[in-house]
């Protein structure tokens, strides 16, 4: 009779461990999904930042071109004197 009780105890412990593992798997899945959502949110913010920087560069580039053109024209004028 004693072996039957031990066997039942072991089966009970195994069942409890399996339930615990199942709960941990659910928690892990939830955490992974949360991390994915956070990564997507971060990506959206990064892309918005990059778009803003690109717009700034597009606005700034003509100014740089004009400054360089003026500088080279001035340098060329100084060499001809």
LOROPA-401277 format. One record per atom (N, C-alpha, C, CB): x, y, z; atom name. Coordinates in Angstrom, 1 decimal. Glycine has a CB too. Example, Ala and Ser with C-alpha at 12.3 -4.5 7.8 and 13.67 -1.06 7.14 Angstrom:
      u      v      w torro
   13.2   -5.7    7.8     N
   12.3   -4.5    7.8    CA
   13.2   -3.3    7.8     C
   11.3   -4.5    9.0    CB
   12.8   -2.2    7.1     N
   13.7   -1.1    7.1    CA
   12.9    0.0    7.9     C
   14.1   -0.6    5.7    CB
//
This chain:
      u      v      w torro
    0.8   -1.2    0.0     N
    0.0    0.0    0.0    CA
    0.8    1.3    0.0     C
   -0.9    0.0    1.2    CB
    2.0    1.2    0.7     N
    2.8    2.3    0.8    CA
    3.4    2.8   -0.6     C
    4.0    2.0    1.7    CB
    3.7    1.9   -1.5     N
    4.2    2.3   -2.8    CA
    3.1    3.0   -3.6     C
    4.7    1.0   -3.6    CB
    1.8    2.6   -3.4     N
    0.7    3.3   -4.1    CA
    0.6    4.7   -3.7     C
   -0.6    2.5   -3.9    CB
    0.8    5.0   -2.4     N
    0.7    6.3   -1.8    CA
    1.9    7.1   -2.4     C
    0.7    6.3   -0.3    CB
    3.1    6.6   -2.4     N
    4.2    7.3   -2.9    CA
    4.0    7.6   -4.4     C
    5.5    6.4   -2.7    CB
    3.5    6.6   -5.1     N
    3.2    6.8   -6.5    CA
    2.2    8.0   -6.7     C
    2.7    5.5   -7.2    CB
    1.2    8.0   -5.9     N
    0.2    9.1   -6.0    CA
    0.8   10.4   -5.7     C
   -1.0    8.7   -5.1    CB
    1.6   10.4   -4.7     N
    2.3   11.7   -4.3    CA
    3.2   12.2   -5.5     C
    3.2   11.5   -3.1    CB
    3.9   11.3   -6.1     N
    4.8   11.7   -7.2    CA
    3.9   12.2   -8.4     C
    5.6   10.5   -7.6    CB
    2.8   11.5   -8.6     N
    2.0   11.9   -9.7    CA
    1.4   13.3   -9.4     C
    0.8   10.9   -9.9    CB
    1.0   13.5   -8.2     N
    0.5   14.8   -7.8    CA
    1.6   15.9   -7.9     C
    0.0   14.8   -6.3    CB
    2.8   15.7   -7.5     N
    3.9   16.6   -7.7    CA
    4.1   16.9   -9.1     C
    5.2   16.1   -7.0    CB
    4.1   15.8   -9.9     N
    4.3   16.0  -11.4    CA
    3.2   16.9  -12.0     C
    4.4   14.6  -12.1    CB
    2.0   16.6  -11.6     N
    0.9   17.4  -12.1    CA
    1.0   18.9  -11.7     C
   -0.5   16.9  -11.6    CB
    1.4   19.1  -10.4     N
    1.7   20.5  -10.0    CA
    2.8   21.2  -10.8     C
    2.0   20.5   -8.5    CB
    3.9   20.5  -11.0     N
    5.0   21.0  -11.7    CA
    4.6   21.3  -13.2     C
    6.2   20.0  -11.7    CB
    3.8   20.4  -13.8     N
    3.3   20.7  -15.1    CA
    2.4   21.9  -15.2     C
    2.6   19.5  -15.7    CB
    1.6   22.1  -14.2     N
    0.8   23.3  -14.1    CA
    1.6   24.6  -14.0     C
   -0.3   23.2  -13.0    CB
    2.6   24.5  -13.1     N
    3.6   25.6  -12.9    CA
    4.3   25.9  -14.2     C
    4.6   25.3  -11.8    CB
    4.8   24.9  -14.9     N
    5.5   25.1  -16.2    CA
    4.5   25.8  -17.2     C
    6.0   23.8  -16.7    CB
    3.3   25.3  -17.3     N
    2.3   25.9  -18.2    CA
    2.1   27.3  -17.9     C
    1.0   25.1  -18.1    CB
    2.0   27.7  -16.6     N
    1.8   29.1  -16.2    CA
    3.0   29.9  -16.6     C
    1.5   29.2  -14.7    CB
    4.2   29.4  -16.4     N
    5.4   30.1  -16.7    CA
    5.5   30.3  -18.2     C
    6.7   29.3  -16.2    CB
    5.1   29.3  -19.0     N
    5.1   29.5  -20.5    CA
    4.2   30.6  -20.9     C
    4.7   28.2  -21.1    CB
    3.0   30.7  -20.2     N
    2.1   31.8  -20.5    CA
    2.7   33.1  -20.2     C
    0.7   31.6  -19.8    CB
    3.3   33.2  -19.0     N
    3.9   34.5  -18.6    CA
    5.1   34.8  -19.6     C
    4.5   34.3  -17.2    CB
    5.8   33.9  -20.0     N
    6.9   34.1  -21.0    CA
    6.4   34.6  -22.3     C
    7.7   32.9  -21.2    CB
    5.3   34.0  -22.8     N
    4.7   34.4  -24.0    CA
    4.2   35.9  -23.9     C
    3.6   33.5  -24.4    CB
    3.6   36.2  -22.8     N
    3.1   37.6  -22.6    CA
    4.2   38.6  -22.6     C
    2.3   37.6  -21.3    CB
    5.3   38.2  -21.9     N
    6.5   39.1  -21.8    CA
    7.1   39.3  -23.2     C
    7.5   38.5  -20.9    CB
    7.2   38.2  -24.0     N
    7.7   38.3  -25.4    CA
    6.9   39.2  -26.2     C
    7.9   36.9  -26.0    CB
    5.5   39.1  -26.1     N
    4.6   39.9  -26.9    CA
    4.8   41.4  -26.5     C
    3.2   39.4  -26.7    CB
    4.9   41.6  -25.2     N
    5.1   42.9  -24.7    CA
    6.4   43.5  -25.2     C
    5.0   43.0  -23.1    CB
    7.4   42.7  -25.2     N
    8.7   43.2  -25.7    CA
    8.6   43.5  -27.2     C
    9.8   42.2  -25.5    CB
    7.9   42.7  -28.0     N
    7.7   43.0  -29.4    CA
    7.0   44.3  -29.6     C
    7.0   41.8  -30.1    CB
    5.9   44.5  -28.8     N
    5.1   45.7  -29.0    CA
    6.0   46.9  -28.7     C
    3.9   45.7  -28.1    CB
    6.8   46.8  -27.6     N
    7.7   47.9  -27.2    CA
    8.8   48.1  -28.3     C
    8.5   47.6  -25.9    CB
    9.3   47.1  -28.9     N
   10.2   47.2  -30.0    CA
    9.6   47.9  -31.2     C
   10.8   45.9  -30.4    CB
    8.4   47.6  -31.5     N
    7.7   48.2  -32.6    CA
    7.5   49.7  -32.3     C
    6.3   47.5  -32.9    CB
    7.1   50.0  -31.1     N
    6.9   51.4  -30.7    CA
    8.2   52.2  -30.8     C
    6.4   51.5  -29.3    CB
    9.3   51.5  -30.4     N
   10.6   52.2  -30.5    CA
   11.0   52.4  -31.9     C
   11.7   51.3  -29.8    CB
   10.7   51.4  -32.8     N
   11.0   51.5  -34.2    CA
   10.3   52.7  -34.8     C
   10.7   50.2  -34.9    CB
    9.0   52.8  -34.5     N
    8.2   54.0  -35.0    CA
    8.8   55.3  -34.6     C
    6.7   53.8  -34.5    CB
    9.2   55.4  -33.3     N
    9.8   56.6  -32.8    CA
   11.1   56.9  -33.6     C
   10.0   56.6  -31.3    CB
   11.9   55.8  -33.8     N
   13.2   56.0  -34.5    CA
   13.0   56.5  -35.9     C
   14.0   54.6  -34.4    CB
   12.0   55.8  -36.6     N
   11.7   56.2  -38.0    CA
   11.3   57.7  -38.0     C
   10.7   55.3  -38.6    CB
   10.5   58.1  -37.1     N
   10.0   59.5  -37.0    CA
   11.2   60.4  -36.8     C
    9.0   59.7  -35.9    CB
   12.1   60.1  -36.0     N
   13.3   60.9  -35.7    CA
   14.1   61.0  -37.0     C
   14.1   60.3  -34.6    CB
   14.3   59.8  -37.7     N
   15.1   59.8  -38.9    CA
   14.5   60.7  -40.0     C
   15.4   58.4  -39.3    CB
   13.2   60.6  -40.1     N
   12.5   61.4  -41.1    CA
   12.7   62.9  -40.8     C
   11.0   61.0  -41.1    CB
   12.6   63.2  -39.5     N
   12.8   64.6  -39.1    CA
   14.2   65.1  -39.4     C
   12.5   64.8  -37.6    CB
   15.2   64.2  -39.2     N
   16.6   64.5  -39.5    CA
   16.8   64.7  -41.0     C
   17.6   63.5  -39.0    CB
   16.2   63.8  -41.8     N
   16.3   63.9  -43.2    CA
   15.7   65.2  -43.7     C
   15.5   62.7  -43.9    CB
   14.5   65.6  -43.2     N
   13.9   66.8  -43.6    CA
   14.8   68.0  -43.3     C
   12.5   67.0  -42.9    CB
   15.4   68.0  -42.1     N
   16.4   69.0  -41.7    CA
   17.6   69.1  -42.7     C
   16.9   68.8  -40.3    CB
   18.1   67.9  -43.0     N
   19.2   67.9  -44.0    CA
   18.8   68.4  -45.3     C
   19.7   66.4  -44.1    CB
   17.6   68.0  -45.8     N
   17.1   68.5  -47.1    CA
   17.0   70.1  -47.0     C
   15.8   67.9  -47.4    CB
   16.6   70.6  -45.9     N
   16.5   72.1  -45.8    CA
   17.8   72.7  -45.7     C
   15.6   72.4  -44.6    CB
   18.8   72.1  -45.1     N
   20.1   72.6  -44.8    CA
   21.0   72.5  -46.0     C
   20.7   71.9  -43.6    CB
   20.8   71.5  -46.8     N
   21.8   71.2  -47.9    CA
   21.9   72.4  -48.9     C
   21.3   70.0  -48.7    CB
   20.8   73.0  -49.4     N
   21.0   74.2  -50.3    CA
   21.8   75.3  -49.7     C
   19.6   74.7  -50.7    CB
   21.7   75.5  -48.4     N
   22.5   76.5  -47.7    CA
   23.9   76.2  -47.8     C
   22.0   76.7  -46.2    CB
   24.3   74.9  -47.5     N
   25.6   74.4  -47.6    CA
   26.2   74.6  -49.0     C
   25.8   72.9  -47.2    CB
   25.4   74.2  -50.0     N
   25.8   74.4  -51.4    CA
   26.1   75.8  -51.8     C
   24.7   73.8  -52.4    CB
   25.2   76.7  -51.3     N
   25.4   78.1  -51.6    CA
   26.7   78.7  -50.9     C
   24.2   79.0  -51.2    CB
   26.9   78.3  -49.7     N
   28.1   78.7  -49.0    CA
   29.3   78.2  -49.6     C
   28.0   78.2  -47.5    CB
   29.3   76.9  -50.0     N
   30.5   76.4  -50.7    CA
   30.7   77.1  -52.1     C
   30.4   74.9  -50.9    CB
   29.7   77.3  -52.8     N
   29.8   77.9  -54.1    CA
   30.4   79.3  -53.9     C
   28.4   78.0  -54.8    CB
   29.9   80.1  -53.0     N
   30.4   81.4  -52.7    CA
   31.9   81.4  -52.3     C
   29.6   82.1  -51.6    CB
   32.2   80.4  -51.4     N
   33.6   80.3  -51.0    CA
   34.5   80.0  -52.1     C
   33.7   79.2  -49.9    CB
   34.1   79.1  -53.0     N
   35.0   78.7  -54.2    CA
   35.1   79.9  -55.1     C
   34.4   77.5  -54.9    CB
   34.0   80.6  -55.3     N
   34.0   81.8  -56.2    CA
   35.0   82.8  -55.6     C
   32.6   82.4  -56.4    CB
   34.9   83.0  -54.3     N
   35.8   84.0  -53.7    CA
   37.2   83.5  -53.8     C
   35.4   84.2  -52.2    CB
   37.5   82.2  -53.6     N
   38.8   81.7  -53.7    CA
   39.4   81.8  -55.1     C
   38.9   80.2  -53.2    CB
   38.5   81.6  -56.1     N
   38.9   81.7  -57.5    CA
   39.2   83.1  -57.8     C
   37.8   81.1  -58.4    CB
   38.4   84.1  -57.3     N
   38.6   85.5  -57.5    CA
   39.9   86.0  -56.9     C
   37.4   86.3  -57.0    CB
   40.2   85.5  -55.7     N
   41.5   85.9  -55.1    CA
   42.7   85.4  -55.9     C
   41.5   85.3  -53.6    CB
   42.6   84.2  -56.5     N
   43.7   83.7  -57.2    CA
   44.0   84.5  -58.5     C
   43.5   82.2  -57.5    CB
   42.9   85.1  -59.1     N
   43.1   85.8  -60.4    CA
   43.7   87.2  -60.1     C
   41.8   85.9  -61.1    CB
   43.7   87.7  -58.9     N
   44.2   89.0  -58.7    CA
   45.7   89.0  -58.5     C
   43.6   89.6  -57.4    CB
//
